[in-house]
Amino acid sequence: NQMLMEMMGLHLPGSSFVNPNTPLRDALTEAAVTRAAAITALGNDYRPVGEILDERAFVNGIVGLMATGGSTNLVLHLPAMARAAGILLEPQDFDAVSAFVPLMAKVYPNGLADVNHFHAAGGLAFLIGELLDAGLLHEDVRTVAGDGLRRYAGEPVLADGRLTWREGPKSTLNDRILRPAADPFQPTGGLRELTGNLGRAVIKVSAVAEEHRVIEAPARIFTDQDAVKTAFQKGEFTADTVVVVRFQGPRANGMPELHSLTPVLSVLLGRGLKVALVTDGRMSGASGKVPAAIHVSPEAACDGPLARLRDGDLIRLDATSGRLDAPGVDLGARTPIAPDLSANRFGTGRELFESFRRAVGPATEGASALY
C-alpha cells in the first residue's frame, strides 16, 4: 500500500519504506505535516485530492502494482477508490496493464526479500525512474509534493541535519531483488484476469512457477477454510485436486482472508500433486506458489457459478490463456446450493455490518457498499 501511495503521488517522495525511530523518518514526518498544511484550502498551494487522483494517477497505481507483483487486495481497493472519484476501473484494465508492464521486483511472497531489502536495493526511486524512462508511467500528474512524477525518482537524505532530496540510483544495488525494466524477472506483470463459465477471477502469477500455471483436476468443494484444513489433517488429499472454497465473498461473510490455506496447499504441491484453489474469497498477497483463482464473481451467495459446482466436477485453471472453466458441465441446468449462512451475521461485531453486506457490490467493482 505504501508503494501505491507513492506511485499515485500521495506520499512525499521516497518516504514509504524509511524505518521508524530514525532521524530521517522524523524529518519526513515533520515535512509531511508541513506539506499537508500547505496544500489545504488555507495553505499557499491548494491541491485537493480530487485533482490529484485522476485517470493518470490510477493507471500509475496499476503499473506499480504489476511491476512489484503486489497484493491482490489492490484489485479490490483501486476500483472502489476510482468509483469514488467518478472513474470506472474493470478487471480487464488490470489484465491489459499487466500485459505490457514487466515484473521488476522480487519481494515476499514473490521472493525471499522484504521491503527493507527492496528499499536498500534502490527501492521506489529506482523503480519509478526506470518505469518513467521506459515510458510506462504518466509523468504529467499532480502530486502532494508538486507537479510531475519525476521528483519521485529522487530519494530523501539529511544534509547537515536538513531534509533534502537527491537523484535516486540509476542502477539496481541488488539484481536478485530489483531489476531494470529492460532486464526484468518476467516481461509481464504479476496479476492476470481469468474468465470462463465459472465467472471472472484474478490470479497472482508472479510467484507461481510456469509448470504450475495450468491445472485440470476434479473439484473438492468446501464452504469454509477450516473444513479444508480438517480434510488435510485426515489425509483426504491423495490425488490432483482443485480445492473450491465458496460462500466466502463480500455478501456471504464479508470476504475474509484465506491465506491460512497457503501452507496446506503448498505441502500438497510439495508432495508432487497438482493442486489449485478457486474461491470467491480473498488471499491478499500470500497465495504464494500455489495457483489461486480468487475474487470469483458473481460470488456463490449471489447465485454465481460456484454455487452450482459439485464434488468431482472437472475444473481447468489456465493462467497462461486466462481461463477458468468447468469443461463439459452444464452449470445452468443445475440448482444452486443454498447453505445456511445465518451464523455469519453474529459475533465479533458482525451485527453492525449486516446492512453493508446486504448492499455490497461485487468484487469486480471493488466490493463496496457505496456503489
C-alpha positions in Angstrom: 0.0 0.0 0.0 2.9 2.4 0.7 4.2 1.7 -2.8 0.8 2.6 -4.2 0.7 5.9 -2.4 4.0 7.0 -3.9 3.0 5.8 -7.4 -0.2 7.8 -7.2 1.6 10.9 -5.7 0.0 10.7 -2.3 3.2 10.4 -0.2 6.3 12.6 0.0 8.9 11.1 -2.5 10.9 8.2 -1.1 9.1 8.2 2.3 7.4 4.8 2.1 10.0 2.4 3.5 12.2 4.6 5.7 12.5 2.9 9.0 10.7 4.5 12.1 12.6 5.9 15.0 15.4 7.3 12.8 16.4 10.9 12.2 15.3 10.7 8.5 11.9 9.3 9.4 11.4 12.0 12.0 12.3 14.7 9.4 10.0 13.2 6.8 7.1 13.1 9.3 7.7 16.8 10.2 7.9 17.6 6.5 4.7 15.7 5.7 2.8 17.7 8.4 4.1 21.0 7.0 3.2 20.0 3.4 -0.2 18.8 4.4 -1.0 22.2 5.8 0.4 23.9 2.7 -1.9 22.0 0.3 -5.1 22.7 2.1 -7.5 25.5 1.1 -5.9 27.6 3.8 -2.4 27.0 2.6 -0.4 28.5 -0.3 -0.5 25.6 -2.7 -4.1 24.2 -2.7 -4.1 20.6 -4.1 -7.4 18.9 -3.4 -7.2 15.1 -3.7 -9.8 15.2 -6.4 -7.3 17.0 -8.7 -4.5 14.5 -7.8 -6.5 11.3 -8.3 -7.4 11.4 -12.0 -7.2 8.6 -14.6 -3.5 9.0 -15.0 -2.9 8.5 -11.2 -4.9 5.3 -11.2 -3.0 4.0 -14.2 0.2 4.8 -12.5 -1.0 2.9 -9.4 -1.8 -0.2 -11.5 1.6 0.0 -13.2 3.3 0.0 -9.8 1.2 -3.0 -8.7 2.2 -5.0 -11.7 5.9 -4.1 -11.6 6.2 -5.2 -8.0 3.9 -8.2 -8.1 1.9 -6.6 -5.3 -1.1 -7.5 -3.3 -4.3 -8.8 -4.9 -6.2 -6.7 -2.3 -5.4 -3.7 -4.5 -7.6 -5.2 -7.2 -10.4 -4.5 -4.8 -9.2 -1.2 -3.3 -8.3 0.6 -6.6 -11.7 0.1 -8.3 -13.5 1.2 -5.1 -11.3 4.3 -4.9 -11.7 5.0 -8.6 -15.5 4.9 -8.4 -15.4 7.4 -5.5 -13.6 9.7 -8.0 -16.0 9.0 -10.8 -13.7 6.7 -12.7 -14.5 3.1 -13.7 -11.8 0.5 -13.3 -12.6 -3.0 -14.5 -10.7 -6.3 -14.0 -9.7 -6.3 -17.7 -7.9 -3.0 -17.2 -5.6 -4.6 -14.7 -5.1 -7.5 -17.2 -4.3 -5.1 -20.0 -1.7 -3.2 -18.0 -0.1 -6.4 -16.8 0.4 -7.5 -20.4 3.0 -4.7 -21.0 4.5 -3.9 -17.6 7.5 -6.0 -16.6 7.8 -7.6 -13.2 10.9 -5.8 -11.8 10.8 -6.8 -8.1 11.1 -10.0 -6.1 9.7 -9.2 -2.6 7.9 -11.7 -0.3 5.8 -13.6 -1.1 7.2 -13.5 -4.7 10.7 -13.8 -3.3 12.7 -14.0 0.0 13.4 -10.3 0.3 11.3 -8.0 2.5 10.6 -4.3 1.9 13.7 -3.3 3.8 15.8 -5.3 1.3 13.8 -3.8 -1.6 14.5 -0.3 -0.3 18.2 -1.0 0.1 18.3 -2.3 -3.4 17.2 1.0 -4.8 13.6 0.9 -3.8 10.9 3.1 -5.4 13.2 5.8 -6.5 14.9 3.3 -8.9 11.7 1.6 -9.8 9.8 4.8 -10.7 12.8 6.2 -12.5 13.1 3.1 -14.7 9.4 3.0 -15.4 9.4 6.7 -16.4 12.4 6.2 -18.7 10.6 3.2 -20.3 7.5 5.3 -20.9 5.3 3.2 -18.7 4.2 5.9 -16.2 2.4 9.2 -16.7 4.9 11.9 -15.6 2.5 14.8 -16.2 0.5 14.4 -12.9 -0.2 16.5 -9.9 1.1 15.1 -6.6 1.1 16.2 -3.0 4.8 17.2 -3.4 4.3 19.3 -6.6 3.7 18.8 -10.3 5.3 15.9 -12.1 6.1 12.3 -11.1 9.8 12.6 -11.9 10.5 14.0 -8.4 9.6 10.5 -7.1 12.7 9.1 -8.7 14.6 11.0 -6.1 15.4 9.8 -2.5 15.3 11.8 0.7 18.5 12.4 2.7 19.7 14.5 5.6 22.4 17.1 4.7 23.8 18.9 7.7 20.6 18.0 9.6 18.3 19.3 6.9 15.9 17.3 4.8 16.6 17.4 1.1 16.2 15.1 -2.0 18.9 13.8 -4.3 18.8 11.9 -7.5 17.9 8.3 -6.9 20.1 5.3 -8.0 20.4 4.7 -11.8 21.2 1.1 -11.4 20.0 -1.6 -9.1 22.0 -2.4 -6.0 20.8 -6.0 -5.9 19.6 -7.6 -9.1 18.2 -10.6 -7.2 15.6 -8.3 -5.7 15.2 -5.4 -8.1 15.9 -5.3 -11.8 15.8 -2.7 -14.6 12.8 -2.5 -16.9 15.0 -3.8 -19.8 16.0 -6.9 -17.8 13.1 -7.9 -15.6 12.2 -11.1 -13.8 9.5 -11.6 -16.4 8.3 -9.5 -19.3 4.7 -9.2 -17.9 3.2 -8.1 -14.6 2.3 -10.1 -11.6 -1.5 -10.5 -12.0 -3.9 -11.9 -14.5 -7.7 -11.9 -15.0 -9.4 -15.2 -15.5 -12.7 -15.7 -17.3 -14.9 -18.6 -18.2 -18.1 -20.4 -17.3 -17.1 -20.2 -13.6 -17.1 -16.4 -13.7 -14.4 -13.8 -13.5 -11.4 -14.1 -11.2 -7.9 -12.8 -10.6 -4.8 -14.8 -10.1 -1.4 -13.7 -8.8 1.2 -15.4 -11.1 4.3 -13.6 -10.0 5.2 -16.4 -7.5 3.7 -19.3 -9.4 6.2 -21.4 -11.4 5.4 -21.9 -15.1 4.8 -25.6 -14.7 2.0 -24.9 -12.1 0.1 -22.3 -14.1 -2.2 -24.8 -15.8 -4.1 -27.4 -13.9 -7.1 -29.6 -14.8 -8.3 -31.8 -11.9 -11.5 -32.8 -10.1 -13.1 -30.3 -7.7 -13.3 -30.8 -3.9 -15.9 -28.4 -2.6 -15.8 -26.7 0.8 -17.8 -23.8 2.4 -15.1 -22.6 4.9 -11.3 -22.8 5.2 -11.3 -24.8 8.4 -13.0 -27.7 6.7 -10.1 -27.7 4.1 -7.6 -27.9 6.9 -9.5 -30.7 8.6 -9.6 -32.7 5.4 -5.9 -32.2 5.1 -5.2 -33.4 8.6 -7.3 -36.5 7.9 -5.1 -37.3 4.8 -8.0 -37.0 2.4 -6.0 -35.2 -0.4 -4.2 -38.0 -2.2 -4.7 -37.1 -5.9 -4.6 -34.0 -8.0 -7.3 -31.6 -6.7 -8.8 -28.2 -7.3 -9.9 -27.0 -3.9 -13.1 -24.9 -4.1 -13.9 -22.7 -1.1 -17.2 -21.0 -1.9 -19.6 -18.6 0.0 -16.6 -16.5 1.0 -17.5 -13.4 -1.0 -18.4 -10.0 0.3 -22.1 -10.6 0.6 -21.8 -14.1 2.1 -19.5 -13.3 5.0 -17.5 -10.1 4.3 -14.8 -11.7 2.1 -12.3 -13.0 4.8 -8.7 -13.7 4.1 -8.0 -17.3 3.3 -4.2 -17.2 3.4 -4.1 -19.8 6.2 -4.7 -22.3 3.4 -1.4 -21.5 1.7 0.7 -23.8 3.9 -1.7 -26.7 3.4 -1.8 -26.4 -0.3 1.9 -25.8 -0.5 2.5 -29.1 1.3 0.3 -30.9 -1.3 2.2 -29.2 -4.1 5.5 -30.3 -2.5 4.2 -33.9 -2.5 4.1 -33.8 -6.3 0.3 -33.3 -6.5 -1.2 -30.8 -8.9 -3.3 -28.5 -6.8 -5.1 -25.2 -7.1 -7.5 -23.0 -5.2 -10.7 -21.5 -6.6 -12.7 -19.2 -4.3 -14.9 -16.1 -4.1 -12.8 -15.1 -1.1 -9.5 -13.2 -0.7 -5.9 -14.3 -0.2 -4.2 -10.9 -0.2 -0.5 -11.2 -1.2 0.0 -14.6 0.4 -1.2 -17.0 -2.3 2.5 -17.8 -2.9 3.5 -20.7 -5.3 0.0 -22.3 -5.4 -2.2 -21.2 -8.3 -5.2 -19.5 -6.7 -8.2 -18.1 -8.7 -9.7 -15.6 -6.2 -12.4 -13.0 -6.0 -14.5 -15.2 -8.3 -17.5 -13.2 -9.3 -20.5 -13.4 -9.3 -20.0 -14.9 -5.8 -21.8 -18.1 -4.8 -24.1 -16.2 -2.4 -25.4 -14.2 -5.4 -26.2 -17.4 -7.4 -22.8 -17.4 -9.0 -21.5 -20.5 -10.9 -19.5 -21.7 -7.9 -22.9 -22.4 -6.1 -23.7 -24.9 -8.9 -20.4 -26.9 -8.7 -20.4 -30.4 -7.3 -17.6 -32.6 -5.9 -15.8 -34.4 -8.7 -16.6 -31.8 -11.4 -13.5 -31.3 -13.6 -12.1 -27.8 -13.4 -9.5 -26.3 -15.6 -7.5 -23.3 -14.4 -5.2 -21.9 -17.2 -3.3 -18.8 -16.0 -1.4 -18.7 -19.3 -4.5 -18.2 -21.5 -6.6 -16.5 -18.8 -9.3 -19.2 -18.5 -11.3 -20.6 -15.6 -13.8 -23.3 -16.6 -15.7 -26.4 -15.6 -15.4 -28.0 -19.1 -18.4 -30.2 -20.1 -20.5 -29.1 -17.2 -23.9 -27.5 -17.9 -24.0 -25.3 -14.8 -27.2 -23.5 -15.9 -29.1 -26.8 -15.7 -28.3 -27.2 -12.0 -30.0 -25.9 -8.9 -27.6 -23.7 -6.9 -26.6 -24.8 -3.4 -28.0 -22.5 -0.7 -26.4 -23.3 2.6 -27.5 -21.7 5.9 -25.2 -18.6 6.3 -27.1 -17.2 9.3 -24.1 -17.8 11.6 -22.2 -15.2 9.6 -24.4 -12.5 10.9 -23.5 -12.8 14.6 -20.4 -12.4 16.8 -17.3 -10.2 16.9 -19.4 -7.2 15.9 -20.8 -8.7 12.7 -24.3 -7.4 13.6 -23.1 -3.9 13.0 -22.2 -4.7 9.3 -25.3 -6.7 8.2 -26.7 -3.7 6.3 -23.4 -3.3 4.5 -23.3 -7.0 3.5 -26.8 -6.7 2.0 -25.9 -3.7 -0.1 -22.3 -4.6 -1.0 -21.4 -4.8 -4.7 -19.4 -7.5 -6.5 -15.6 -7.9 -6.1 -15.2 -6.8 -9.7 -16.4 -3.3 -8.7 -14.4 -3.1 -5.5 -16.8 -4.9 -3.1 -18.1 -1.6 -1.8 -21.5 -0.9 -0.2 -21.5 2.6 -1.7 -21.7 1.8 -5.4 
